[in-house]
Amino acid sequence: MFKKSLAALSLCAGLWTVSAHAETISVFCAPTEFELCTNVANAWKEKTGNEAKINKMPALLDDAIPLYQQLLAAKSTDVDVLFLDVIWLGMFKSNLLDLKTLIPQADQDKHFASTLGAAKLGGNLVAMPAYMDVGLMFYRKDLLEKYGKQPPKTWDELATTAKEIQDKERAAGHPDMWGYAWQAKSYEGLTCDAIELIASNGGGTIISDDGKVTIDNPQAAEAIAKAKGWIGSISPDGVLNYDEEASRAIFESGNAVFHRNWPYVWGTSHQTGSAIIDKVGVMPLPVGKEGQKSSGCLGPMYYGVSKYSAKPKIAADFVNFITGPDMQKMRALKDAVNPSIPALYSDPEILAKIPFLKDNQQAFADSAVRPSGYTGTSYNRVSQAFYRTVHDMLSSGADIKSGLTTLAGRLEKLKESR
């Protein structure tokens, strides 16, 4: 299907006008996207006559940060297009070209408002979404059916259902079963998990878009206390050291009823070796209180143009091309990656590849954003202070209310060091 899509795109490209004078731009792509970026570059050349030289980023994406910092600090013209994590946008916003007049408004409007909005910083559109990522809840649909349970709407319902199924499965000879596997290790993933719980409980997102520190409130304290109560009950003590992969291993070995993770787990849970093939359901994350939104943490990736590019209009055209519907469909069909364009969520070919999309579009629309836009270069320090504090609360007898008050004071100082 991927080859057919590319062939069709190339056929259509022959009908487009090729620019009279070909240009070459330099593009950074993730190593996992290198083949796709190469194919996109070929299609873009067919359309425009221009070339995109693809540069492979480090295997660990965070290792690209010092490379980007060096190039941008030197105002280098050696790079035109950057592949960017959502939490890097604030860090590099002063070095990224404003795309709002270079990308047609109609093309901007094709994307989820929440995803595009995360790239609107200081009045500028600093990047365009390449694909979506948001925290989702995976569950054993066979076990819920076995015990006559519906997918839970609230975190309290999840805890009750998880405990009941966990206990009954253990009594039936499955002693390693747990109710809920998630990420509570002291790292960025805990920032995501905790912000989901807090936001869905009406407790905000640590720091608001206007820079107000909001974390010290009763709703946030209640959400963290709730999660603390799960450890040793429906989640193993080891969850305090679980990242995405460790928690996924528990779920895919058949030893968890519920599992919070990113959309890629749909694909891995159906690969050879998984114990739960065809037993998995997917739903938006539960809410903490009635009337609140499911608040899966927003984790999309973007493409932006360096402010120092010698060919800004051509680079912006490439960004619009690689983030447009045709390329997002290609990415979805090849790698089961979730589009940032809502119209593609009803595309029959994509739904055949990623069937859970049709029931989870709202989860992508209602996502919670980490405070990286406002905090900019201080985001990593803000996030580290947050996840370390939450981890201490989950793993010890630290008082949650006073801990949040102390954290809020620290964040007031950290947020302004951007």
Disulfide bonds with the S-S distance in Angstrom:
Cys29-Cys37 2.02
